[in-house]
Amino acid sequence: MSQRPILLKGGRVVDPAQSLDETVDLLLADGTVARIGTDLDVPEGTEVVDCSGTVILPGLIDVHVHLREPGGEHKETIASGARAAAAGGFTAVCAMPNTDPVIDSPATVGFVAAAGRDAKASRVYPVGALSVGQKGEQLTEIGELVEAGAVAITDDGLPVMDSGLMRLALEYAQAFGIPVADHAEDVGLSRGGVMNEGVVSARLGLKGKPNAAEDVHIVREVLLAELTGGHIHLQHVSTRHGVEAIRQAKARGVKVTAEACPHHLLLTDEAVDGYRTDAKMNPPLRSEEDREAVREGFLDGTLDHLATDHAPHHYEEKEQAFDGAPFGIVGLETAVGLILTHFVHTEALDLATFVERASAQPARVFGLEGGHLKEGGAADVTVLDLERTWTVDPERFLSRSRNTPFAGWELRGGPVRTIVGGRTIWTLAEGIV
């Protein structure tokens, strides 16, 4: 039985892929964008949704999330993460492979893909491990992972210290047209660190991770990408020298892309004061100078797109002493509101560029469907209310975890409807549909 067509009527449609920013109607049918325009003829039985006062965008995409399943279901499941993504306005996410067991085989890739389909919420794209068991010793069978559904490879969370292995990954991945994503960290420089190395870490008596640990690794990766011609994708960039190294590499024509996270755009290591474990992440929150550099890199496109690095942890894990608490924060349900409030409404970023950074570019970088609302394209749509005011309340999250440094923040703007494949999967009024 085919699903009922949907007419999104009277909304402001913003799609930079078509240089479109005007009030028109959008008809979704058979899983695709059927027509865009005014006074459309619609099939009998079409569901008409009044979108006046809202903004209709190509579905937002987050290419860096940790869904914890298999092995960490007490923190998150693929289903709960896909629902949290929908509530955050994301129609698709890419699931990192640092699970238990690691996503390093066609079977585990297939498991994630199937569980994502079964969730019937936001799309879930598996990312395969770069090395077997994420041990940094032996390259995975990249072709088999891609055939099973992997859209990229990475050892995210465990930096690849063997330069020869990274070179091989960049060489082999080219045959399959996928990026090699990298968590840039030289563990010889950062080992034992639990936050940014600087004045705050000294005051708190905590061992720090210096900027150089990230900078050295970023420089190595862009040099290897330059050597091989491969596509390196640098995750959660947090340092000023790292941003500049990427900027210079792009100017030389190196195939490098990179992402910025809301927490690195908005917070500094001062947020750790009081030993707040909800502000403990890796790479850590850095100095104000670094935060400003990441912000500028995001605004000028050096850092290609937004990503959350959604990293859920159980309450009891984060309640440990700071040294022993795990790294990471949740981000799927707060990212859009944070960027709208602190970038779009402050006019640092126009709405079309926000769509480019949060939809079109992630789709382009990872080779995913979506990122536009062209007729015949996937009917993945995010509907925003730019004037909606709300307070971040972790108890209302659909994620299984609550570890956020943004609790209590007052935000302006957020999603009100998320549509995947022409089917409404979440609304602000009803929740998961």
C-alpha atoms as one frame of an Amber mdcrd trajectory, in Angstrom:
protein
   0.000   0.000   0.000   1.496   3.333  -1.049   1.691   6.089   1.528  -0.513
   9.141   1.379   0.917  12.173  -0.496   1.686  15.260   1.588   1.266  18.879
   0.514   3.339  21.313   2.570   1.422  24.495   1.927   2.392  28.123   2.342
   5.841  27.728   3.863   9.043  29.577   3.015  11.091  27.026   1.039  14.856
  27.516   1.299  16.985  25.336  -0.964  20.357  26.772  -1.997  20.806  23.901
  -4.480  18.099  25.587  -6.562  18.786  29.175  -5.455  15.283  28.973  -4.004
  14.025  31.126  -1.146  10.335  31.917  -1.541   6.887  31.018  -0.285   5.686
  28.091  -2.379   3.979  24.737  -1.889   5.806  21.418  -1.846   4.099  18.177
  -2.892   5.630  14.925  -1.682   4.479  11.673  -3.267   5.863   8.149  -3.618
   8.866   9.004  -1.473  10.029  11.862  -3.690   9.571  15.584  -4.173   6.806
  15.542  -6.792   6.276  19.255  -7.479   7.162  22.705  -6.183   5.055  25.760
  -6.943   1.774  27.494  -6.215  -1.793  26.386  -6.907  -0.624  22.818  -7.443
  -3.005  20.097  -8.573  -2.782  17.430  -5.914  -3.946  13.800  -5.890  -7.157
  12.917  -4.104  -6.529  11.998  -0.471  -3.445  14.192  -0.124  -2.665  15.274
   3.430  -2.460  19.074   3.466  -0.164  20.577   6.113  -0.433  24.312   6.753
   3.183  25.519   6.899   2.520  29.237   7.002   5.009  30.942   9.291   7.521
  28.116   8.999  10.598  27.387   6.884  10.859  24.246   4.763  14.377  22.904
   4.185  16.041  19.877   2.622  16.372  17.306   5.397  19.279  18.047   7.732
  22.081  15.458   7.904  24.511  14.644  10.720  27.458  12.540   9.558  28.991
  12.038  13.008  26.916  10.279  15.675  27.509   7.462  18.128  24.481   5.189
  18.433  26.258   2.720  20.782  24.496  -0.380  19.447  25.678  -3.116  19.486
  27.103  -3.340  22.986  26.144  -0.046  24.602  22.366  -0.150  24.519  22.114
   1.259  28.061  23.431   4.537  26.584  21.631   4.549  23.232  20.157   2.205
  20.672  19.958   2.646  16.947  16.208   3.143  17.309  16.424   5.680  20.150
  19.200   7.560  18.348  17.203   7.652  15.114  14.216   9.033  17.048  16.395
  11.628  18.774  17.726  12.646  15.370  14.172  13.106  14.081  13.283  15.255
  17.100  16.362  17.349  16.387  15.334  17.935  12.772  17.834  15.514  11.237
  16.496  13.206   8.546  19.713  11.166   8.310  22.699  10.291  10.488  25.945
   8.381  10.017  26.682   5.897  12.806  30.281   5.604  14.028  31.845   2.127
  14.298  33.280   2.209  17.844  30.719  -0.259  19.199  31.103  -3.694  20.809
  31.698  -5.563  18.589  33.308  -2.995  16.330  31.579  -2.345  12.997  34.445
  -3.842  10.984  32.736  -6.612   8.996  29.940  -6.861   6.418  27.781  -8.563
   9.054  28.035  -5.722  11.564  27.560  -3.093   8.851  24.479  -4.975   7.683
  23.171  -5.174  11.238  23.354  -1.379  11.682  21.732  -0.759   8.301  18.887
  -3.186   9.032  18.312  -1.826  12.544  18.190   1.674  11.074  15.500   0.648
   8.611  13.548  -1.120  11.345  13.574   2.026  13.496  11.339   3.769  10.941
  12.669   7.160  11.970  15.636   9.090  10.563  17.822   7.287   8.041  20.862
   5.550   9.549  23.974   5.122   7.425  26.690   2.834   8.845  30.315   3.950
   8.867  32.782   1.067   8.851  35.955   0.793  10.900  39.213   1.678   9.187
  41.165  -1.048  10.968  40.181  -4.509  12.172  38.894  -4.170  15.732  39.923
  -0.512  15.609  43.352  -1.713  16.735  45.219   0.388  14.178  47.120  -2.580
  12.790  45.307  -4.141   9.812  43.106  -2.486   7.206  39.528  -3.724   7.036
  38.088  -5.168   3.816  36.872  -1.788   2.607  35.115  -3.071  -0.509  33.091
  -5.593   1.460  32.094  -2.945   4.000  30.936  -0.592   1.237  29.011  -3.376
  -0.471  27.231  -4.046   2.833  26.245  -0.380   3.138  29.126   1.561   4.716
  29.381   5.144   3.444  32.827   5.906   4.900  35.529   4.401   7.108  37.053
   5.697  10.340  38.540   4.559  13.626  36.845   7.529  15.304  37.628   7.640
  18.997  40.865   5.718  18.472  43.328   7.759  16.379  45.227   5.898  13.668
  48.826   6.384  14.746  50.387   4.285  11.962  50.988   6.678   9.060  51.510
   3.765   6.676  48.100   2.331   7.544  46.446   5.697   7.014  48.176   5.994
   3.654  46.841   2.570   2.642  43.327   3.534   3.736  43.424   6.716   1.663
  44.686   4.782  -1.357  42.187   1.924  -1.164  39.167   4.083  -0.306  39.516
   5.925  -3.618  38.456   2.802  -5.499  35.091   2.935  -3.718  34.541   6.691
  -3.781  34.252   7.109  -0.013  35.955   9.473   2.429  38.336   8.368   5.156
  37.197  10.155   8.311  39.712  10.816  11.055  39.783  11.725  14.721  42.962
  13.810  14.744  44.958  13.154  17.894  48.571  12.218  18.537  48.213  10.050
  21.627  51.900  10.401  22.417  51.202  14.055  23.110  47.743  13.732  24.665
  47.990  10.486  26.655  46.373  10.833  30.069  44.852  14.211  29.297  41.248
  14.785  30.317  40.651  18.377  29.125  42.358  21.174  27.226  45.874  21.972
  28.362  45.914  25.568  29.528  45.185  27.969  32.353  41.930  26.243  33.338
  43.476  22.756  33.516  46.312  24.164  35.643  43.836  25.832  38.005  41.784
  22.626  38.333  44.819  20.389  38.686  43.800  18.243  35.709  46.139  16.829
  33.075  45.567  18.522  29.747  45.633  17.637  26.068  47.681  20.252  24.193
  46.522  21.749  20.910  49.633  20.288  19.310  48.239  16.757  19.706  45.475
  17.653  17.250  47.532  19.990  15.077  50.289  17.455  14.352  47.756  14.830
  13.333  45.803  17.206  11.076  48.996  18.223   9.264  49.914  14.559   8.795
  46.512  13.723   7.362  46.444  16.538   4.832  49.975  15.628   3.715  48.931
  11.999   3.249  45.821  13.069   1.342  48.036  15.239  -0.843  50.404  12.310
  -1.414  47.713   9.782  -2.290  44.997  11.931  -3.835  42.568  10.401  -1.352
  39.731  12.157   0.449  40.457  12.842   4.119  37.589  14.062   6.265  38.671
  15.645   9.543  36.202  15.232  12.364  35.300  17.695  15.136  38.103  20.217
  14.487  38.833  22.271  17.603  42.120  24.194  17.250  43.128  27.414  15.529
  46.234  25.919  13.912  44.186  22.943  12.750  41.706  25.247  11.007  44.542
  27.132   9.342  46.243  23.920   8.191  42.978  22.824   6.539  42.531  26.247
   4.950  46.021  26.124   3.453  45.564  22.528   2.263  42.347  23.446   0.468
  44.143  26.339  -1.220  46.679  23.808  -2.532  43.898  21.636  -3.936  44.119
  18.836  -1.362  40.962  16.736  -1.140  40.174  17.551   2.482  36.852  18.240
   4.163  36.147  18.966   7.802  33.382  19.453  10.332  32.593  21.775  13.217
  30.546  20.846  16.284  28.194  23.191  18.151  30.099  22.745  21.405  33.408
  23.826  19.850  31.615  26.759  18.207  29.968  27.984  21.413  31.929  26.841
  24.478  35.454  27.097  25.863  37.342  25.152  28.522  35.893  27.560  31.080
  32.759  25.367  30.887  34.720  22.631  32.700  35.021  24.832  35.810  33.535
  23.039  38.793  34.706  19.731  37.275  31.609  19.522  35.082  31.763  16.146
  33.396  29.011  17.187  30.968  31.627  19.506  29.472  34.205  16.722  29.118
  34.701  15.724  25.492  37.385  14.689  23.035  38.749  16.758  21.418  38.268
  18.963  24.460  36.754  22.386  24.673  39.616  24.753  23.913  40.495  28.410
  24.538  38.501  31.420  23.397  41.083  31.987  20.651  40.500  28.460  19.369
  36.718  28.799  19.604  36.847  31.974  17.544  39.045  30.295  14.908  36.639
  27.351  14.635  33.781  29.806  14.304  35.527  31.694  11.509  36.415  28.423
   9.789  32.781  27.353   9.913  31.532  30.687   8.599  33.980  30.884   5.691
  33.576  27.223   4.687  37.036  26.011   5.674  35.108  23.674   7.955  32.600
  22.351   5.455  29.662  21.423   7.597  28.025  21.007  10.959  28.192  17.715
  12.890  27.187  16.933  16.453  29.536  14.104  17.519  26.484  12.912  19.489
  28.069  10.759  22.213  25.548   9.474  24.757  26.613   8.156  28.162  24.621
   6.784  31.076  24.052   9.113  34.021  26.125   7.007  36.419  29.113   7.002
  34.062  29.152  10.785  33.885  28.706  11.069  37.661  32.206   9.732  38.286
  35.114  11.953  39.285  36.242  14.031  36.328  39.336  11.946  35.573  37.312
   8.737  35.337  34.219  10.019  33.511  33.919   9.213  29.790  34.346  11.802
  27.066  31.353  13.015  25.094  28.022  14.835  25.076  24.688  14.324  23.350
  23.896  16.791  20.589  21.207  15.638  18.187  18.321  17.411  19.917  20.067
  20.718  20.625  22.269  21.427  17.577  19.688  23.112  15.344  18.363  25.402
  18.059  21.878  26.368  19.119  22.984  27.310  15.612  19.755  29.143  14.794
  19.981  31.119  18.039  23.666  31.967  18.021  24.439  32.154  14.299  21.307
  32.702  12.199  19.431  35.059  14.498  22.619  37.041  15.194  23.043  37.355
  11.397  26.487  35.751  11.503  25.088  33.119   9.118  22.224  33.490   6.677
  19.598  30.769   6.461  20.692  29.509   3.037  24.255  29.045   4.284  22.928
  27.192   7.321  21.153  24.798   4.950  24.337  24.422   2.948  26.354  23.607
   6.089  23.768  21.289   7.662  22.253  19.529   4.642  23.788  19.986   1.204
  27.438  19.736   2.236  27.102  16.655   4.485  25.220  14.893   1.660  27.882
  15.887  -0.848  30.881  14.982   1.326  29.564  11.517   2.251  27.807  10.784
  -1.027  24.348  10.527   0.532  20.977  11.087  -1.078  19.216  14.279  -0.138
  20.642  17.707   0.547  18.197  19.349  -1.872  14.483  19.569  -2.725  14.718
  19.168  -6.493  11.773  17.451  -8.141  12.369  13.705  -8.238  14.740  13.842
  -5.269  14.220  12.115  -1.923  11.305  13.526   0.077  13.445  14.186   3.156
  12.308  17.485   4.657  12.900  19.476   7.828  10.338  22.116   8.813  11.522
  24.849  11.195   9.805  27.506  13.227  12.425  30.236  13.474  10.525  32.055
  16.211   9.835  29.081  18.453  11.329  29.752  21.890  12.274  26.855  24.111
  14.528  25.812  26.950  16.910  22.863  26.709  15.488  20.267  29.090  17.407
  16.969  29.052  14.478  15.172  30.682  12.518  15.686  27.471  15.177  14.185
  25.199  14.260  11.146  23.121  17.860  10.005  23.442  18.450   7.504  26.233
  21.154   9.780  27.659  21.096  13.267  29.139  24.749  14.366  29.136  24.652
  17.911  27.785  26.390  21.132  28.857  23.514  23.139  27.377  20.819  22.278
  29.944  18.785  25.369  30.765  19.890  27.351  27.714  17.133  29.521  26.227
  16.926  29.024  22.462  15.051  30.640  19.594  14.144  28.492  16.615  13.870
  24.772  16.151  12.280  21.929  14.203   8.537  21.364  14.221   8.222  18.548
  11.665  10.611  15.947  10.245   9.737  14.001   7.099  11.725  11.038   5.748
  10.930   9.417   2.411   7.684  11.340   2.211   6.469  10.110   5.618   6.139
  12.350   8.668   8.170  10.680  11.413   8.103  13.396  14.093   6.209  16.580
  14.915   6.645  18.960  17.794   2.988  18.524  18.721   2.830  14.726  18.582
   6.401  13.510  18.962   7.349  10.358  17.048   4.505   9.542  14.677
